[in-house]
Amino acid sequence: METKTNEIMLRVDSISTFYGKAQVLFDISLEVSRGEAVVLLGLNGAGKTTTLKSIMGIVPPASGNIVFNGRVIHDLSPHKTCALGLGYVPEDRRIFTKLTIMENLEVGRQPPRRGFEPWTPDRLIELFPNLGEKPHQFGGQLSGGEQQMLAIARTMMGNPELVILDEPSEGLAPVIVDQLAQTMRKLKAEGVSVIMAEQNLNFARFVCDRAYIVQQGRICHESTINELTPDVYEKYLLV
């Protein structure tokens, strides 16, 4: 896959992040260009989720800089980074189980952004046809795959320019993973940029343009997705 533009949308520059006194990230640097999908690969506990949470402002970095669309964001709260055009889909999805699919989507609604066609329930149901088959079903009655689709669709109702996804394929059946991968490619085709943490290399290869490998809170490898050779995989990603 080719990156659509060389314009840098997100730049993370030498961030270090702590949980209390324990340092988790050490001088993490990465970039996401406009129209690009980037994956953070790594074993459990490597620091992938903390990197995403630092970008979103959930766990602010103690040092370093994060710039999104030319705006410094590392000192902003999550709702302010969201308002600037970042969307976040957490690993645990956090849908509202006692609300219907349509009500969940309405919770995520934000004003449209200039230059972008706004995301509406109709557009998202076109993208996620499974949700359109049961629009009035409660979130708690959905399968894991349907809940993941709903979590992404609800995030898209905020009209983000860049979506952050934490382990989107985890725990899903292979047929649902394939469907989700196709959907992520469609989102990219619509101009949405993506950064995700993922352990499913096949999913990442299908969706993403570039990869960073995170190991013990540090970036230890950066390449295009096609340059992730078996040797690289064996060196960094096998237990």
C-alpha positions as CSV (number, residue, x, y, z in Angstrom):
1,M,0.0,0.0,0.0
2,E,1.2,3.5,-0.7
3,T,0.9,6.5,1.6
4,K,-1.4,9.1,0.0
5,T,0.6,12.1,1.0
6,N,3.9,13.1,2.7
7,E,2.2,15.6,4.9
8,I,2.8,14.7,8.6
9,M,-0.5,14.7,10.5
10,L,0.8,13.3,13.8
11,R,4.3,13.7,15.2
12,V,5.4,12.1,18.5
13,D,8.8,13.3,19.5
14,S,10.8,11.6,22.3
15,I,8.0,11.1,24.8
16,S,8.6,9.4,28.1
17,T,5.6,8.3,30.2
18,F,5.3,7.1,33.8
19,Y,2.7,5.3,35.9
20,G,3.5,6.8,39.2
21,K,7.3,6.4,39.7
22,A,7.6,3.6,37.2
23,Q,8.8,4.7,33.7
24,V,6.9,2.8,30.9
25,L,7.9,4.7,27.8
26,F,11.5,5.8,26.9
27,D,11.9,8.5,24.3
28,I,9.2,7.1,21.9
29,S,9.2,8.9,18.5
30,L,6.9,8.2,15.6
31,E,5.0,9.8,12.7
32,V,1.7,9.3,10.9
33,S,1.2,11.0,7.5
34,R,-2.2,12.1,6.3
35,G,-4.0,9.2,4.7
36,E,-1.7,6.6,6.2
37,A,-2.2,3.6,8.5
38,V,0.5,2.9,11.0
39,V,0.7,-0.1,13.4
40,L,2.5,-0.5,16.7
41,L,3.6,-4.2,17.0
42,G,4.9,-5.8,20.1
43,L,4.4,-8.4,22.8
44,N,2.0,-7.8,25.7
45,G,3.4,-5.2,28.1
46,A,5.7,-3.7,25.5
47,G,4.2,-0.2,25.8
48,K,1.9,-0.1,22.8
49,T,-1.3,0.8,24.7
50,T,0.6,3.4,26.9
51,T,1.9,5.0,23.7
52,L,-1.7,5.3,22.3
53,K,-3.0,6.6,25.7
54,S,-0.2,9.2,25.8
55,I,-1.1,10.4,22.3
56,M,-4.8,10.7,23.3
57,G,-4.0,12.5,26.6
58,I,-5.3,9.7,28.8
59,V,-1.8,9.1,30.3
60,P,0.1,12.4,29.5
61,P,3.8,12.0,28.9
62,A,6.2,13.5,31.4
63,S,8.5,14.8,28.7
64,G,8.7,15.1,24.9
65,N,6.2,16.6,22.4
66,I,3.1,15.5,20.5
67,V,1.9,17.6,17.6
68,F,-1.3,16.9,15.7
69,N,-2.1,19.0,12.6
70,G,0.5,21.5,13.7
71,R,-1.0,21.9,17.2
72,V,0.8,20.8,20.3
73,I,-1.5,18.4,22.1
74,H,0.6,16.6,24.8
75,D,-0.7,19.0,27.5
76,L,-4.4,18.6,26.5
77,S,-7.1,16.5,28.1
78,P,-8.7,13.7,26.1
79,H,-11.9,15.6,25.3
80,K,-9.9,18.5,23.9
81,T,-7.8,16.2,21.7
82,C,-11.0,14.6,20.5
83,A,-12.4,18.0,19.6
84,L,-9.3,18.6,17.5
85,G,-10.0,15.5,15.3
86,L,-8.5,12.5,17.1
87,G,-10.8,9.5,17.7
88,Y,-10.0,6.7,20.2
89,V,-11.3,3.1,20.2
90,P,-10.0,1.5,23.4
91,E,-9.2,-2.2,23.8
92,D,-12.3,-2.8,26.0
93,R,-14.6,-1.0,23.5
94,R,-16.6,0.7,26.2
95,I,-19.9,0.8,24.3
96,F,-23.1,1.5,26.3
97,T,-24.6,-1.9,26.9
98,K,-28.0,-0.6,27.9
99,L,-28.3,1.7,24.8
100,T,-29.3,0.5,21.3
101,I,-26.9,0.6,18.4
102,M,-28.5,3.8,17.1
103,E,-28.4,5.4,20.6
104,N,-24.7,4.5,20.9
105,L,-24.0,6.2,17.6
106,E,-25.9,9.3,18.6
107,V,-23.8,9.5,21.8
108,G,-20.7,9.9,19.6
109,R,-22.1,12.6,17.3
110,Q,-19.9,15.7,16.9
111,P,-20.1,18.6,14.5
112,P,-18.7,18.0,11.0
113,R,-15.2,19.2,10.0
114,R,-14.6,21.6,7.2
115,G,-13.5,19.8,4.0
116,F,-14.8,16.4,5.2
117,E,-18.2,14.7,4.5
118,P,-19.7,14.2,7.9
119,W,-20.2,10.6,9.2
120,T,-23.9,9.8,9.8
121,P,-25.7,6.7,11.0
122,D,-26.7,5.9,7.4
123,R,-23.1,6.1,6.1
124,L,-21.8,4.0,9.0
125,I,-24.5,1.3,8.5
126,E,-23.4,1.2,4.9
127,L,-19.8,0.6,6.2
128,F,-20.9,-1.8,8.9
129,P,-23.9,-3.7,7.4
130,N,-24.1,-6.0,10.4
131,L,-25.2,-3.1,12.6
132,G,-27.9,-2.1,10.1
133,E,-29.5,-5.5,10.5
134,K,-30.4,-4.8,14.2
135,P,-30.3,-1.0,14.8
136,H,-32.5,-1.2,17.8
137,Q,-30.7,-4.0,19.6
138,F,-29.0,-3.2,22.8
139,G,-25.2,-3.0,22.9
140,G,-25.0,-5.7,25.6
141,Q,-26.8,-8.2,23.3
142,L,-24.2,-7.9,20.5
143,S,-21.4,-10.3,19.7
144,G,-17.8,-9.3,20.4
145,G,-17.3,-8.5,16.7
146,E,-20.4,-6.5,16.5
147,Q,-19.4,-4.6,19.6
148,Q,-16.0,-3.8,18.1
149,M,-17.8,-2.5,14.9
150,L,-20.1,-0.4,17.0
151,A,-17.2,1.0,19.0
152,I,-15.5,2.1,15.7
153,A,-18.7,3.4,14.2
154,R,-19.4,5.5,17.4
155,T,-15.9,7.0,17.2
156,M,-16.5,7.8,13.5
157,M,-19.6,9.8,14.5
158,G,-17.1,12.3,16.0
159,N,-15.8,12.9,12.5
160,P,-12.1,12.3,13.4
161,E,-9.3,12.9,10.9
162,L,-7.2,10.2,12.7
163,V,-8.4,7.2,14.5
164,I,-6.5,5.5,17.3
165,L,-7.3,1.8,17.8
166,D,-6.0,-0.4,20.6
167,E,-5.9,-4.1,19.6
168,P,-8.9,-4.0,17.3
169,S,-8.8,-7.6,16.2
170,E,-8.1,-9.2,19.6
171,G,-10.5,-12.0,20.5
172,L,-12.5,-11.9,17.3
173,A,-13.2,-14.8,15.0
174,P,-11.1,-15.0,11.8
175,V,-14.1,-14.2,9.6
176,I,-14.9,-11.1,11.6
177,V,-11.2,-10.1,11.6
178,D,-11.3,-10.3,7.8
179,Q,-14.4,-8.2,7.6
180,L,-12.9,-5.6,10.0
181,A,-9.8,-5.4,7.9
182,Q,-11.8,-4.7,4.8
183,T,-13.7,-2.0,6.7
184,M,-10.5,-0.3,7.9
185,R,-9.3,-0.2,4.3
186,K,-12.5,1.5,3.3
187,L,-12.0,4.1,6.1
188,K,-8.6,4.8,4.7
189,A,-10.0,5.2,1.2
190,E,-12.3,7.9,2.7
191,G,-9.3,9.8,3.9
192,V,-9.2,8.7,7.5
193,S,-5.7,8.2,9.0
194,V,-5.1,5.4,11.4
195,I,-2.7,4.4,14.2
196,M,-3.3,1.1,15.9
197,A,-1.7,-1.3,18.4
198,E,-2.0,-4.9,17.1
199,Q,-0.5,-8.3,17.5
200,N,-2.2,-9.9,14.5
201,L,0.5,-9.5,11.8
202,N,-1.8,-10.6,9.0
203,F,-4.4,-8.0,9.9
204,A,-1.7,-5.4,10.2
205,R,-0.2,-6.3,6.8
206,F,-3.6,-6.0,5.1
207,V,-4.5,-2.6,6.6
208,C,-1.3,-0.7,7.4
209,D,1.4,1.0,5.4
210,R,4.2,1.2,8.0
211,A,5.1,-0.5,11.3
212,Y,6.9,0.4,14.5
213,I,7.9,-2.4,16.8
214,V,7.8,-1.6,20.5
215,Q,10.0,-3.5,23.0
216,Q,10.2,-2.6,26.7
217,G,8.9,0.8,26.1
218,R,11.2,1.7,23.3
219,I,10.9,1.8,19.5
220,C,13.3,-0.9,18.3
221,H,12.4,-1.2,14.6
222,E,10.7,1.0,12.0
223,S,9.9,0.0,8.4
224,T,7.3,-0.2,5.8
225,I,4.9,-3.1,6.4
226,N,6.4,-5.0,3.4
227,E,9.8,-4.8,5.0
228,L,8.7,-6.8,8.0
229,T,10.6,-9.9,7.0
230,P,10.5,-13.3,8.8
231,D,13.9,-12.4,10.3
232,V,12.6,-9.2,11.8
233,Y,9.5,-10.9,13.1
234,E,11.5,-13.7,14.7
235,K,14.0,-11.2,16.3
236,Y,11.4,-9.0,17.9
237,L,8.0,-10.6,18.0
238,L,8.5,-14.2,19.0
239,V,8.4,-15.1,22.6
